[in-house]
Amino acid sequence: MRPECAAVALLRMADWAPWQAQAAALLDPPEIARVRRRRLAADRDMLTFAYAAHRLLLGRMLSCDPLDVPLRRDPRGCPRVGAGGICTSLSHADGVIALAVTRAGPVGVDVESPDRAAELPEIADRVCHAGEKALLRGLDEPARALALLGMWVRKEAVLKAAGVGLAVEMDTFAAPSGALVSSSTLGPHPIQVRMLEAGAACMAALAGPRDLAIDCRWLRPRVDASGGWK
């Protein structure tokens, strides 16, 4: 991976389901504890695969065993890698996992199912900046709901790249695709946010340093001779 590039991996959990036991074996104790706190079995399975895939990708980048990746969470819950100058981000929703890795600087990725678009109009006032509200008023459904979902994933990606989590409200900044987002609440450096070409299965966005090249791919497990996955 070139230093100025971000590698983005998209995975469908259904493709990886036969390797549930192998995925669980890659998690460290804090990750296992976070998985166990999820009430629903489907949520526990999703988080298990998300954490395992994250470790596999980072292990490949660092040329180490996935369990040896120095991965931790900061006080806001953002993943941090303690080696290799790597910045990373993780998102998952409705059976799809998105992972982003780069050495260029802080990065944020977010993914959502298009099905969620129908839920968002009820909270539009909490998502949209003033100019974005005017843009939405000019659209008919379902275009309006999909545009709102695009705003949501872009802003989630920006908040992750800034490392501020829920400390900054979405309606305090605008985040058109391709734009440089700059705000004192988001830190000293502008953050560029772009939609990812993810197909019809999901809507996803990546935020990071200006002019960051993006290598975005759907990944499926590679089975070795013993039937394991890697």
C-alpha positions, 0 to 999 in steps of 0.5 A: 500500500502506497503511503498516500493511499487508503485501502478499504475492504468491504465484506459480506458476513454471509460469505464468511459465516462458515468460519465462525469458530476461526473468527472468534479465535482471532479476538483478544480479551477486550474484543471478546468482552465487547462482543459478549455485551451484545444482547442479540446473537446476530449482533455478536456474530457480526461484531466477531467477524468485524473484529476478526477481519480487521485483525486479518487486514492489519496483520497483513499490513504489519506482516504479523499474526492477527493476534499480535496486532497492537490494536486498542481502543481510545477513550472514545472507542476509536481503534488505534494501532500502536505500530507501523504508523497505521491509521484505521477505521471500522464500520458494520451494518446489516451484514456488511463490514467496512474496514479502512487502513492508511499511513497517510493520516487519520481516517474514518469509514462508515457503511449503512444499508440502503434500507435504513434510508426510510428511518432517517427523515424523522431525524433530519433536523439532527443530521442536516446543516442549514444548507443541506436542509434546503437541498433536501426540500428540493427532492422527492421521495425516495431520492430525499431519503437516500440523499439524507442517508448519504449525508449520514454516512459522510458525517459519520466518516468525518466524525471518525476521522476527527476522532471526536465521536458523538461529541460533535453534532452532525447538524453543526457542519456540512459534508458534501461528497468530495468536499474539504470539511473544516471546523474548529470542533473537528480539529485543526486539519481539513478532512476530505470526505467522499462516497465509496463505489460500493454497489447496491448492497450498501452505502459507504463513505471515507473521510481522511486527508486531502487528495487521499487515493482510495483502493476499495474492494469487496473481499471474500475469504481465501480458503487454505488446504486445511479448510481454514481461512486467511 
